[in-house]
Amino acid sequence: MATQTVIATGTSSGLGFEAIKQLLEEKQQSYNFILGARDTAGTQAAYDALKFDTAKHSVDILPLDLSDLRSVQSFAKQALSQLGQKKLDSLFLVAGTLDSADGPGPHGSQWCESYVVNHLAQHYLIHLLADTLAASQSRLAIVSSGAIRGVRGNDPSTLDVDLRAGSGASARVVYSASKFAQLLGAHYWRRQLPTCTVVAVSPGLIPNTKLAQHPSLRLTMDMPDAKSVPEGAQNILRALKTQDLPSDPQQIFLTSWGEWWPTDVYATSLDHALQDKWCLSKADIENTEPVFKE
């Protein structure tokens, strides 16, 4: 089997690390991983400790801070250089954070950090990789959440308020709003990259992760449907592997049970005008985010 090349975010710990670990344990398929991490040395050490078969797999760790769009820009440039002429089989977007919208946005952004990390930065990364993704007919696997159903009042117009830096919106509200924006992005890129396959996936209720241990969630393993980190990783890996795709192109959300959600579950995210509003062009991001003017 041909070696698969994967660029990924959010794989230095938790579900993302466990997912890559499971892929490194595969006997038949080989992988080249290009992974972004803030702590490159610590992440490299964690993967080296797995003692995976380096004759079959490779893991390259590059600096990436999703709260800093200049770091995203640098990561994309280095990742493309590392990729060279190889096909990019998958872009695996696992990164996510959970925090309230208190205080200023990162690097002067008008948006809170959770929105920048969960949607804007990874949306910008796709822009920077778009030509390669299209030419490679890549798969975009985006780790989403059932929290997309928790947008305040089920009204997308509340995103304009809740995702602003300093809005004071709670961590739960911001998480739902930012993950909804991320789902808008998944639909947007399905439209913009017709040669690619775009899948959004929920890992399920996974209490033993850093994100799930946030005081606003207080998830525990005795909750109904709670799953372990290895189980959650298996769930999100379906987004990379499944070939059983629905005939409806808008049915892109894979649940933790391995079923495709009907589109009426996320009907508000299907509005093209709403998708375009929250999925800025590369030029608009660079012209409006203060980090590019520092």
C-alpha positions, 0 to 999 in steps of 0.5 A: 500500500502506498504511504499516506501523507498527513498534515495535522493540528492538535496532535501533541496530546489527548485525542490527537496524539492517541489517534496518531499513535494508533496509526503508527501501530498499523502493520499494513499502512505506512504514514508520513506525518507532518504535525504542528505543535507549540512545544516541538521538543516535548511533542517530539519526545512523546512520539519518540517514546512510542518507539514506532517503526521508523522504517515504515513511518515518519513523524516531523514536528513543526512549530505551530501556535494557532493563536498566532496567524503568523505562526500558521503562515510559517507552519504552512510554508514549512509543511509545504516545503517538507511535503515537496512533490508528494501527494497530501492525502489528508489534512487532519484538523484536531486542535480545539480549545475551550475558554470564555471570551473574557479579555482581549483577543490574541495579538489584538484580534477583535475575536476571542482566542477560542474562535481564533484557534477553533475556526479562524486559524485552521480556516486560514491554514486551509487557504494556505494549503488549498492549491495542494489540497485540490491537486492532491484530491485530499481528504479534510477530516475536521474534528467537530462536536455535538456542541454545534447544537448549543448555539445560544438560542439556536440563533447564528446571529448570536455568534457576532456577539459571543465570539467577540473578544471581551464579550464575557460569553461563558466557555460553554457558549463560546465553544458551541459558537466557535465549533458551529463556525468551524462547521460552517467552514467545513461546508464552505470548503466542501463547496470551494474544493470540489476535488476534495472530500470533507468530513466533520466528525465527533469523537463523542463524550470523552471525559479524560482529555484536558479540554473535557476537564474544564470546570464548565464541563465537569465530564466524568466516565460514569456519564451515559455514553462516556468513552475512553480516549482510545475509543474517542481516537478511533471515532475520529479516525473514521473521518480519515478512513471511511469510504462509505460516504452519503450520496447527499453532499451536504451530509458531512457530519459523522457521529461518534457512533459511526453514523451520518447525521441527517442534515436537519440536525445542523440545518442552520449551518447549510446557509451559503450566505452564513458560510461565506460570512464566517469564512473570510478569504485569505486576503480578507484575513490578512487585511483585517487581523492586526497580527499582520500589521505588527 
